[in-house]
Every structure is written in structure tokens, then in C-alpha cells.
């Protein structure tokens, strides 16, 4: 098992065990390290990181760690250790930011009712808004798997037929969105899960096309400030030449990806070189 995935599993399990050990001393680790609403008295900035390693129940821990083990070890092999850890933490922190935003909107909607609370009652109520779990980071990993291996077929209980990874990820996102709208009081941070996927998407798009936004801005500026003395025929010929060059490059890239996929099919993913893994990872988002 890759080292980052293994260490994340170990830390989460140890923190879950420690939570029960310290209860003998009347210490609630979830209250201390969970992510509180930023307007609550118990909120601390470091909770954006520590909440990722706390869980509310054994089932919560088990399903998050199972998904981390199942998909995280594959994505770590594709991304590399440093980039995978960065991706995991950004997804988790991003999920926390989205959860804070959702709670703030909820706070504004409850303003009339909360105004009737005393100062102590309001402080106690806000401190109860506490988020724990690695789900946001795990959902980011699910997104990365679906974008890297979109055609990979998976068996998902209780679906009786294999489903492609890209449909699995989209389905999960739709379920979370519907759950957030229809079951907002079920105690699950559905929008945080989507937040982890959203920040993961930004990271993947940035890595696969670094400087893409700046390039679009430069192209737009060049297009609208270029001299207009060119003739129609010159523009048409230039466009035709550019299209031919693009098609040739695209064909060459596709042939290279087909060769890599054939190698994976015959010898397994472990037979790929680091350069081939990088090319496969970059091509999966295009």
C-alpha cells in the first residue's frame, strides 16, 4: 500500500481509538478537534485540518476508510505521494469551507428565532454545529478516480450490473445534491461532500492544464487587439493550417494513449513507467 494512504488510514484509526480512551478523563476530542461554525466560541482555525481525522461513529469511520483504501491507493500511485497528499488536504479543507458557508446561510435564515435566545443560549446552540469526518476528502478521491479511469467498470451493491466509474461518480454527486435539498436535517454534511468534489475538480483541471486561464485571457486580448489589415483569405488559410496541425497532434496523442492502455491491459498498471502514468493521468481529463 502506498505510504500516504497507509499513514492516513493509521492516523484516522488511532484518532478514533483515542477519542474513546480520553473520555475516561471527561475529554471530548470531537468537540475539541471537530470543525465548529466560525461564529461559535469553540471555533479554532486549526479545526479545518483536525476535523478530517475525527469521526462520529464506527460506521462513519469504516466507510470512509474503506473508500480511502479502495480508491486512494490507486490515485496515489497515479499522482505521486506529494501531489496526492496536497490533493487530499485541499479537498478536505475545501469541504470544510463549503460547510461553513452553508452553516452561515442557515444561520441567517434562523436569525429571527435566534434573536430570542440569551447570549449563553446562543453560544451553546452555535457550538453544537460541529462537523467531523474525512468524507469531503474521500469524495474528492472518488472524483479523481472517475476522471482518471472513466471507463473502468465497477460492481456496486445493490446494482446487479457493472457500472462505469464516470457514471458512478456522477450518480454519487446527484445523490448528495438531492439529499442536501430533501434531507437537510439528517445530520450529514452533504454540501461538504460536494464541496470536496468541487475543490478536487478545480485542482485536477489546474494540474492538467496549468496556466489555462491565463492562456485564454492572452488569446482573447490578442484576438481583440490584433491589427485588422489581414484579408479574409489569409485568415481562412491560417485557420486551416492551424486545424491540420492540431489534428495531427491530437492523433499522435491518441495513438500514444492507446499504446499505454494496451500495455495496462496486457501487463497491468504496475508495468507503466512514471512518464506513461503521467500521460494517462493528463489524458483522462481531456
Secondary structure, 3 states (H helix, E strand, C coil): CCHHHHHHHHHHHHHHHHHHHHHHHCCCHHHHHCEECCCCCCCCCCHHHHHHHCCCCHHHHHHHHHHHHHHHHHHHHHHCHHHHHHHHHHHHHHHHHHHHHHHHHHHHHCHHHHCCCCHHHHHHHHHCCEECCCHHHHHHHHHHHHHHCCCCEECCCCCCCCEEHHHHHHHHHHHHHHHHHHCCCCCCCHHHHHHHHHHHHHHHHHHHCCCHHHHHHHHHHHHHHCCCCCCHHHHHHHHHHHHHHHHHHHHHHHHHHHHHHHHHHHHCHHHCCHHHHHHHHHHCCC
